[in-house]
Amino acid sequence: MRVKKFEAATMPEVMKKVRSELGADAVILNSKVKKSGGFLGLFKKDITEVIAAIDPSDEHQSTFGTARAVEEKEGQAPTVNPNHEIMEELKHLRSLIQNRKEVYPENLEIAYEFLLNQEVSEDVAGKTIERLIEKGGSFDDLSEIENLLRLELYESMKQKRFGKPAFDKKFIHLVGPTGVGKTTTLAKLAAEAALNHQLDVGFITTDTYRIAAIDQLKTYAKILDIPLEVAYSLEDYKRAKERFQDFDLVLVDTAGRNFRNPSFIRELHKMIDFDEESDNFLVLGLTSKFTDMSDIFEQFKDIPIHQLILTKADETARKGNAVNMVLTHDVGVAYLTDGQNVPDDIQTASAMGLAREVMEGFSNERSS
């Protein structure tokens, strides 16, 4: 195993040296910032020092293996690799860090683990930390790291479509699995449109599989004084659209089904006309696993999903899944809901707000 010390003015520069000499498989064993140079103890500059290691290259291992085979064939005693035990120890170390190619400087390793604890995926967390390293800095202060990571997350998400709709489309469809709160969210949107924007609003529900869902929406419709149409077929849906042709906005509730079954998506297409006059929102619960959220999103790939609405924000302290969805699936977020109260428990989503929630408490937690 080759172990070598590298020094440079900044972390990006020293990492470039490591990759240049040892390659991408190098493991960072230690890093620190120290003072160097100067005159009579004055004018010293910060120097980043990194201790890196690499096991013998594949080429060296191949050569060794070939030589060993020749020796055994000729009846000679095989040469013992003096670094074998060290190599095995290094492999074990790599397995402990989940096969990651490099260990970050101490405070950034803490930040990486914090992101994972917030349920940010390994891929998103790793790329975020690496972009921070490339930009340079001493990374000595945890509060500063928190600010930098918050900004980095914001920068990576800011081009996506965040924030509430302008209600410039006549129809809004909410789709998603059962139990995520589509009907309650629909009522919150209706209250905002009617009370804050003074729009004439109508309800259509195609969720005829659950009597409770129709009764719930009827209750909201009565309280908000909004007419409701129940559609059992595409023909019913089209008649409801005709009834509401003079309305400013029509909010459509859809059945929550097991969307792992593609046939339900086809049913949805038969039931609803997803055209250019509509904004379509996929409603997902933040308490779900990222893999499940991704699977559901993929099932809806044939429907133009314009934004996400993320519910149950009050039931989890970890918002990493929201970041994962935005960056993995290139989709923005319109709202986060955090309770059952209509119309209060709904917040307009923003890239900065989401980045702030993910990083909240990082420096305090690590300094306590």
N, C-alpha and C positions, 0 to 999 in steps of 0.2 A: 504493500500500500504506500503510495506517495503522499506525503503530508508536506504542505508548503505554506509559508506565510506570504501574504500579499498586502501591499499598502498603496493607497491612492488618496487624493483629496476628498473624493465623495464616494458614497456607496455604489452608484452606477459605474463609476470608473473602475473601482476595485473588482466589481462583479464581471466587468468586461475582461479584465486581466485573468480572472479565474477561469472563465469560459474559454478564453483564448488558449491558455496553457494546459488546463486539465480537462476541458470539454464540458458538455452539458450534464454529465452524470456525476459531477463533483458534489461532494457533501460539505456543507459549511459546518465546521466544528465549533467555531467561536468567532465573535466579532466584537469590536469595541472602537471607540473614538478616543484618540490620545493626542497630546500636544507634542509638536516636533519643531525643530529648527529654532529660529530666534537668535537674539544676541544678548548675552548676560541675563538670560532668563526672561527677556522681554520679546514682544512681537512674535510669540509662538503661534503656529497655525494648527488647526485641527486636521488630523490625519486619521483616516479610517483603516483599521487593521483587521484583516480576515485570515483565519486559519482554515484552510480547505484541504480536503483529502480526496483521493481517487484510487480505486483498486486497479490492478493491471488491465490494460485495454484488451478488447476481444482479440486483437491481433496477437498480443503477447500470449494470451491464454491459448490461442490456437496453435502458436508456435511451440509452446510448452507441451501441449497435448500431442502434437505430431512427433516431437523429439522423444517423448515418453513411449509412444507406440513403437518407434524404431528401436529404442533401447530394449523394450520387452521382447520384440521380435528377434533381436540378435542375442538375447539371453543375458543382457546386461542388467544390473540393478537399476531400476528407475531413479532418476534424480528427484529428490524431495524438494518441493517448493517451500522455501523458508517462510514465505508470507501466507501460507495456507490458513493458519489459525486466525491471523489478522483479517484476511479476506472474509472468512466465515463470520467473524464478529461484526464486520462492516455490513455484511448482508443481513445479519440479525438486526442491526441498528436500523437499516432501511425498512425492514418489515415492521418495526415498531412505529416508524413514522409514516406508515401506510404507503410505502413505495414512492413518496414524494422525492423529487430529484434534489431539492435543496431545503435546508432549514434556514428560516429567516433570522435576521438579527433579533436579539432577545425580546425587545419591546414589540417588534412587529410579529413575532411568533405569538406573543400574548394577544395581540390584536386579531391574528388569524384564528386563534382558538375561540376568541370572543364572538367573531362572526359565525363560526360553526355552531356555537352555543345558541346563537340567535336564529339558527336553522337556515342560514345562508349556505348554499351548496358549496362543496369543496372547489368546484370549477370557478364559480363566481368569486368566492373569497380569495382564492389563489391569484386570479387575474387582477383583482383589486389591489392586493398587497404588492404584486409585481409592478403595477403601474406606478404605485407610490415610490417604490425603490428606484425606478427609472428616473423619476423627477428629482431625486436626491434629497439630502437632508441628514441631520444627525440622529433623529428619532429618539432623542433622550427623554423627552417630556411626553407623558401619556395624554395630558390634556391637549397638547398640540396634535398628537397622533389622532385623537378623537375628532378634532376639527378637520384634519386633512382627509381622513377616511369618509367623514360625512360629505365633504365636498366632492371626493372622488366618486362616491356612490351617486350623488346628485348629477355630476357631469355625465356619468354613464347612462342615466335614465332620462335626462331632461329633454331629449329629442322625441320621446314617446308622447302619445296623446294623453295628457293628464287633465283632470278637472271635469266639472259637470258639463253635460251637453247644453248647447245653446237653445234647445227646443226649436230648432229650425227645420227639423224633419217632422212630418205629421204623425208618424207612428214610432213608438218605442216598444221593442220586444225584449222581455226578460226570459232568458233560457238558462237551464242549469239543472243539476241533480235535485232529488227530493231532500227536503229538510234544511236547505241553506237559507231560507227566509225570503224567497222571491216575492210572495204575496205581500208581506209586510213592507218590503223595500218598494214595491209598486205603489203602495199607499203613501209612503214618504215622498216619492217623486211626484205623485199627484198633488199632495198638499203644497209642495214647493211651487209647482207650476200654477196651481189655482190661486194660492194665497199671495205668493211673492211676485208672480209674473202676470196675474190676472188673466190667465188663459182659460178658455172653455175646454174642459177635459172630459173625455169619456173612457170607460173601462170596457175591455173585452177579456174574457177568460176562456181559455181552451182546456183548462185543468178540470176536466169532467170526471177524472178517475177518483177524485177525493171530494166527497160531499162537504167535508169540513172546509176545504179550500174555497169552494164557492160561497159557503156561508160566511167565511171570514171576510172575503172581498165584498160581499153584500153589506156586511156591517160597516166596513170602511166607506163604501159608496154612499150609504145612508148618512153617515156622520159628516162626510165631506160634500154631500149634496151633488154627487156625480153619477150620471146614468151608467148602468152596467148591462152588457149583453153577454149571454153565455153561448158559446159556439161549440156544437157537437160535431161539426163537419166543416170542410172547406167552404161549402155553400153557405152555412151559417156564418162563417167568418166573413165572407164577402158581403153578405146582407148586413152584417154589423158595421162593416166599413162604409157601406152606402148610407146607413142611418147616421153615421158620424161624419159625413162628408163635409159638413159646414163647421165642424169643430176645429179648434186650433191644434189639439193634441189628443192622441188616442194611445192609451197605455195597455199593452197586451200581456196578460199572464199566461204562461204555458205550463203544461204538466211536468212535474218532476218525476223522472223515470230512471231506470237503470241504463244510463247512457253507455255502458260498456257493450251493450247490445246494439249493433249498427241499425237494426230494424226500427228502433225507436227514433233514430234520427231521420230515417226515411218517412216515418209517420209524421214527424214534425214538419217536414217539407210538404207533405200532402195536406196538412192542416193549416199551415200558415204561408202566406205569400211574402217571402223576404225580398223586397224590391228596393229600388233606389230611394223610395220615400220613407225608409225606416232606418232608425238607429237600433242596432242589436247589441245587447249587453249580456255577457256570460256572468252569472252570479255564482261565486264560489265561497266556501267558508274557510276562514283563515286557520281554523283548527284542523283542517285536513292535511294529510301528508302531501309533500310537493309532488311525489310520483303520481299520486291519485289525481291531484289537480291537473298535472300535465296530461295524464291519460284522458281526462274529460275534455280538456282543451283540444286535443288531437281528434277526438270523436266529432267535434263541431267544426272541423276544418272546411267542410263543404258549405257552412253557413258563414256569411261575412260578419265576423265578430269585431265590432269597432272599439270596444273597451271592456274592461272587467269591472264588476262591482264586487267588492270583498266584504263579506259579512262576518259577524262574530268577533270583531276586533277586541271586544271587551272580555272575551273568554280566553285570550292568550296574551302573554307578555312578549311573545316572539313574532316579529313581523318579517323575518327573513324570507318566508315563502312568497311574500308579495314581490320582493326584489327578484327572486328566482324567476317568477312568472314573467315579469316585465322584461328581463334581460335574456331569458332563454327563448321566449316565444314572441319577442318583439311586439308587445302589446301594452297599451297604457291602462291606467286605472281612473275611473270616473269618481267613485265614492268608496268610502269605508263606512260601514254601519257598526254601531257599538251598543245595541240595545233594542228593545221592542217598542219603545215609545214613538208614536207618530204625532207630529212630524220631526221630533227633536233629535233622535239618535241616528243621525246621518251626517257625515263630514265630507266635504269636498276633498278629494285626494290631490296631492302634489308631489313632485319628485323630491323636493327638499324636505317636505314633511315626512315622507317615508324614510328618507335617509336619516333624518333626525331621530325618528323612533327606533330605527335599527341600532344606532350608535349610542342611544341614551344610556347614561350610567357607566359607560366604559371606564373612564378615568377614575370615577369614584369607587367603583367596585374593585379595581385593581390596586388602589392605594389604601383600601381599608384592611 
